Amino acid sequence: MNGKEPLSRYGQISNDIEVERQPSNWIDAMVADKRASVFDQVAARMDVGAWFATLTKRMKEIAKDLALGCSTSEVAKKHGVTAGRISQLRRTLESSWDAFQEEAAPALA
């Protein structure tokens, strides 16, 4: 936990900072990385969008909330499940992303 990082949940709480979330462009914000090449940024946007389209409506909402930086307990409360279930769904999302990436890799070759 880094109390000096304003985007970390711990930093926000310890420094009384509130970060405004902008859900309209969350995919762009999530994959924006100034260290990556333009090609890699475009590919990431396309991959995330295509993967996101494969998710159910509920999983999309949970993935979006997690991507926007909501804590496990915040997401759990919002969706009426336990924090443990959100942790399980996070692992499911990670596995789904990995499988999607493996499927997409042969198409690029």
DOLOKOL-263044 format. One line per field, with one value per residue (C-alpha): residue in three letters; residue number from 1; chain; x, y, z. Coordinates in Angstrom, 3 decimals. Each point is the difference from the previous one (the first is absolute). Layout:
N
type c(ALA_...)
seq c(NUM_...)
mol c(A_...)
x c(X_...)
y c(Y_...)
z c(Z_...)
This chain:
109
type c(MET_ASN_GLY_LYS_GLU_PRO_LEU_SER_ARG_TYR_GLY_GLN_ILE_SER_ASN_ASP_ILE_GLU_VAL_GLU_ARG_GLN_PRO_SER_ASN_TRP_ILE_ASP_ALA_MET_VAL_ALA_ASP_LYS_ARG_ALA_SER_VAL_PHE_ASP_GLN_VAL_ALA_ALA_ARG_MET_ASP_VAL_GLY_ALA_TRP_PHE_ALA_THR_LEU_THR_LYS_ARG_MET_LYS_GLU_ILE_ALA_LYS_ASP_LEU_ALA_LEU_GLY_CYS_SER_THR_SER_GLU_VAL_ALA_LYS_LYS_HIS_GLY_VAL_THR_ALA_GLY_ARG_ILE_SER_GLN_LEU_ARG_ARG_THR_LEU_GLU_SER_SER_TRP_ASP_ALA_PHE_GLN_GLU_GLU_ALA_ALA_PRO_ALA_LEU_ALA)
seq c(1_2_3_4_5_6_7_8_9_10_11_12_13_14_15_16_17_18_19_20_21_22_23_24_25_26_27_28_29_30_31_32_33_34_35_36_37_38_39_40_41_42_43_44_45_46_47_48_49_50_51_52_53_54_55_56_57_58_59_60_61_62_63_64_65_66_67_68_69_70_71_72_73_74_75_76_77_78_79_80_81_82_83_84_85_86_87_88_89_90_91_92_93_94_95_96_97_98_99_100_101_102_103_104_105_106_107_108_109)
mol c(A_A_A_A_A_A_A_A_A_A_A_A_A_A_A_A_A_A_A_A_A_A_A_A_A_A_A_A_A_A_A_A_A_A_A_A_A_A_A_A_A_A_A_A_A_A_A_A_A_A_A_A_A_A_A_A_A_A_A_A_A_A_A_A_A_A_A_A_A_A_A_A_A_A_A_A_A_A_A_A_A_A_A_A_A_A_A_A_A_A_A_A_A_A_A_A_A_A_A_A_A_A_A_A_A_A_A_A_A)
x c(0.000_1.328_-1.435_1.683_-1.627_-3.220_-1.573_0.394_-2.970_2.283_1.458_-3.456_-1.173_3.151_0.278_-3.742_0.080_-2.955_0.701_-2.783_-0.757_-1.022_-1.798_-0.626_3.569_1.212_1.564_2.085_1.111_0.788_2.260_1.612_3.696_2.418_2.858_-1.703_0.266_-3.025_-0.384_-0.090_-2.512_-2.328_0.313_-0.774_-3.113_-1.238_0.765_-1.636_-3.091_-0.316_0.548_-2.456_-2.669_0.248_-0.990_-3.490_-1.651_0.692_3.644_0.407_-1.233_2.271_2.996_-0.682_-0.253_3.249_1.749_-1.083_1.747_-2.907_1.028_-1.117_-2.347_-1.494_-0.704_-1.416_-2.361_-1.127_-0.790_-1.410_2.621_2.831_3.525_1.170_-2.298_1.417_3.501_-1.127_-1.508_3.216_1.905_-2.651_0.399_3.774_-0.311_-2.465_2.404_2.912_-2.064_-1.085_3.606_1.051_-2.775_0.988_3.737_-0.224_-2.080_2.887_2.572)
y c(0.000_3.369_2.890_2.516_-1.319_2.020_-2.662_-2.772_-0.555_0.191_3.315_1.443_-0.974_1.025_3.363_0.739_0.040_-0.808_-1.039_0.660_-3.034_0.485_-3.135_1.257_-0.641_-2.583_-2.322_2.828_1.104_-3.544_-0.803_3.416_-0.400_2.641_-2.519_-2.270_0.586_1.325_-3.417_-1.732_2.525_-0.489_-3.790_0.117_2.117_-2.386_-3.096_1.327_1.077_-3.361_-1.928_2.207_-0.797_-3.696_0.629_-0.149_3.259_-0.660_-0.906_3.131_2.154_-1.730_0.197_3.687_0.753_-1.850_1.698_3.391_-0.731_-0.828_-2.157_-3.596_0.924_2.915_-2.225_-2.726_2.422_1.503_-3.412_-1.618_-2.720_-0.700_1.346_-3.602_-0.485_3.121_-1.407_-3.222_1.958_2.020_-3.264_-1.158_3.248_-0.424_-3.559_1.158_2.745_-2.459_-2.439_2.820_1.064_-3.566_-0.214_3.363_-0.778_-2.614_2.428_2.470_-2.548)
z c(0.000_-0.993_1.966_-2.300_-3.192_-0.511_-2.237_2.568_2.284_3.043_-1.178_-0.540_3.474_1.871_-1.788_-0.176_-3.811_-2.222_-3.577_-2.472_-2.144_-3.612_-1.193_-3.524_-1.137_2.486_-2.581_-1.461_3.449_1.074_-2.938_-0.420_0.648_-1.228_0.096_-2.537_-3.732_-1.878_-1.647_3.401_1.357_-2.980_0.242_3.725_-0.568_-2.667_2.087_3.147_-1.938_-1.750_3.237_1.859_-2.615_0.955_3.623_1.472_1.019_3.690_-0.608_-2.136_2.878_2.499_-2.358_-0.612_3.724_0.693_-2.936_1.295_3.274_2.289_2.922_0.329_2.830_-1.963_-2.997_2.248_1.695_-3.309_-1.505_3.144_0.398_2.404_-0.409_-0.325_-2.994_-1.655_0.521_-1.683_-2.888_-0.329_-0.482_-2.480_-1.938_0.017_-1.313_-2.641_-1.110_-0.157_-2.078_-2.306_-0.477_-0.830_-2.611_-1.501_-0.176_-2.817_-2.060_0.056_-1.156)
